[in-house]
Amino acid sequence: MLEVADALCKTHLRQKIYAYINGIKQVPDIIKIIPLEQSLLEEGWGIYHQYSDQDWGLTNCISFVVIRLEGITEALTYDRHFQQAGFTKFNVVNIFISEKN
């Protein structure tokens, strides 16, 4: 949520993004929202430091921690960093192509 709201913070998008995120918050049985706690921040910061040869942002590093804690191996993303971190990357285009076949 944080990254989406930050990326789409332009004033002409704010109301739509606000509604979108509030919609996500209304379906906790489908989408799990994990609050950023100090322990996640510290673990993410550790990955940020450990992999200083990569250009991974802190948000991604925290996401890697959460994904591993949740036992997830695939990430729906266009961001190559998730693949570099060892996750299987797939994107929306791949999903639509698979559904048509």
C-alpha positions in Angstrom: 0.0 0.0 0.0 2.8 2.4 0.9 4.6 2.0 -2.3 1.4 2.3 -4.4 0.3 5.4 -2.6 3.8 7.0 -3.0 4.1 6.1 -6.6 0.7 7.4 -7.5 0.6 10.5 -5.3 -0.1 13.1 -8.0 -3.0 15.2 -7.0 -5.2 14.1 -9.9 -4.9 10.5 -8.8 -5.2 10.8 -5.0 -8.9 10.3 -4.7 -8.9 7.2 -6.9 -5.9 5.7 -5.1 -7.5 6.5 -1.7 -10.6 4.7 -2.8 -8.6 1.8 -4.3 -6.6 1.3 -1.1 -9.7 1.6 1.1 -11.2 -1.1 -1.1 -8.3 -3.4 -0.5 -8.6 -2.8 3.2 -12.2 -4.1 3.0 -11.3 -7.6 1.8 -8.9 -8.9 4.5 -9.9 -12.5 3.6 -8.5 -11.9 0.1 -5.6 -9.4 0.6 -3.6 -9.6 3.7 -2.2 -6.2 4.9 0.9 -6.6 7.0 1.8 -3.5 9.0 5.4 -2.3 9.0 6.7 -3.2 12.5 10.2 -2.4 13.8 11.3 -6.0 13.4 10.4 -6.0 9.6 12.2 -2.7 9.2 15.3 -4.0 10.9 15.4 -7.3 8.9 14.8 -5.3 5.7 17.6 -2.9 6.6 19.8 -5.9 7.2 19.1 -7.2 3.6 19.7 -3.7 2.3 23.2 -3.7 3.9 24.0 -7.3 3.2 23.3 -7.0 -0.5 25.0 -3.6 -1.0 26.1 -4.8 -4.4 22.4 -4.7 -5.6 20.4 -1.6 -6.3 17.4 -2.8 -4.2 15.4 -0.2 -2.4 14.6 -0.5 1.3 10.9 -1.1 0.4 11.8 -4.1 -1.8 14.1 -5.5 1.0 11.3 -5.3 3.5 9.0 -6.9 0.9 11.5 -9.8 0.5 11.4 -10.3 4.3 7.6 -10.4 4.3 7.4 -12.7 1.3 9.8 -15.2 2.9 7.9 -15.1 6.2 4.6 -15.8 4.4 6.2 -18.7 2.5 5.6 -17.1 -0.8 7.9 -18.1 -3.7 6.3 -16.1 -6.6 5.9 -12.4 -7.0 3.5 -10.6 -9.3 5.7 -7.8 -10.4 7.6 -6.1 -13.2 10.5 -5.5 -10.9 13.5 -7.6 -11.7 14.8 -7.2 -8.2 12.4 -9.9 -6.9 13.9 -12.4 -9.4 17.4 -11.3 -8.3 16.4 -12.0 -4.7 15.4 -15.6 -5.7 11.6 -15.3 -6.2 9.8 -16.5 -9.3 8.7 -13.4 -11.1 5.6 -13.4 -13.1 3.5 -10.5 -14.4 0.0 -9.7 -15.4 0.7 -10.2 -19.1 1.8 -13.8 -18.4 -1.4 -14.4 -16.4 -3.6 -13.3 -19.3 -1.7 -15.3 -21.8 -1.9 -18.4 -19.6 -5.7 -18.0 -19.2 -6.2 -17.7 -23.0 -4.3 -21.0 -23.7 
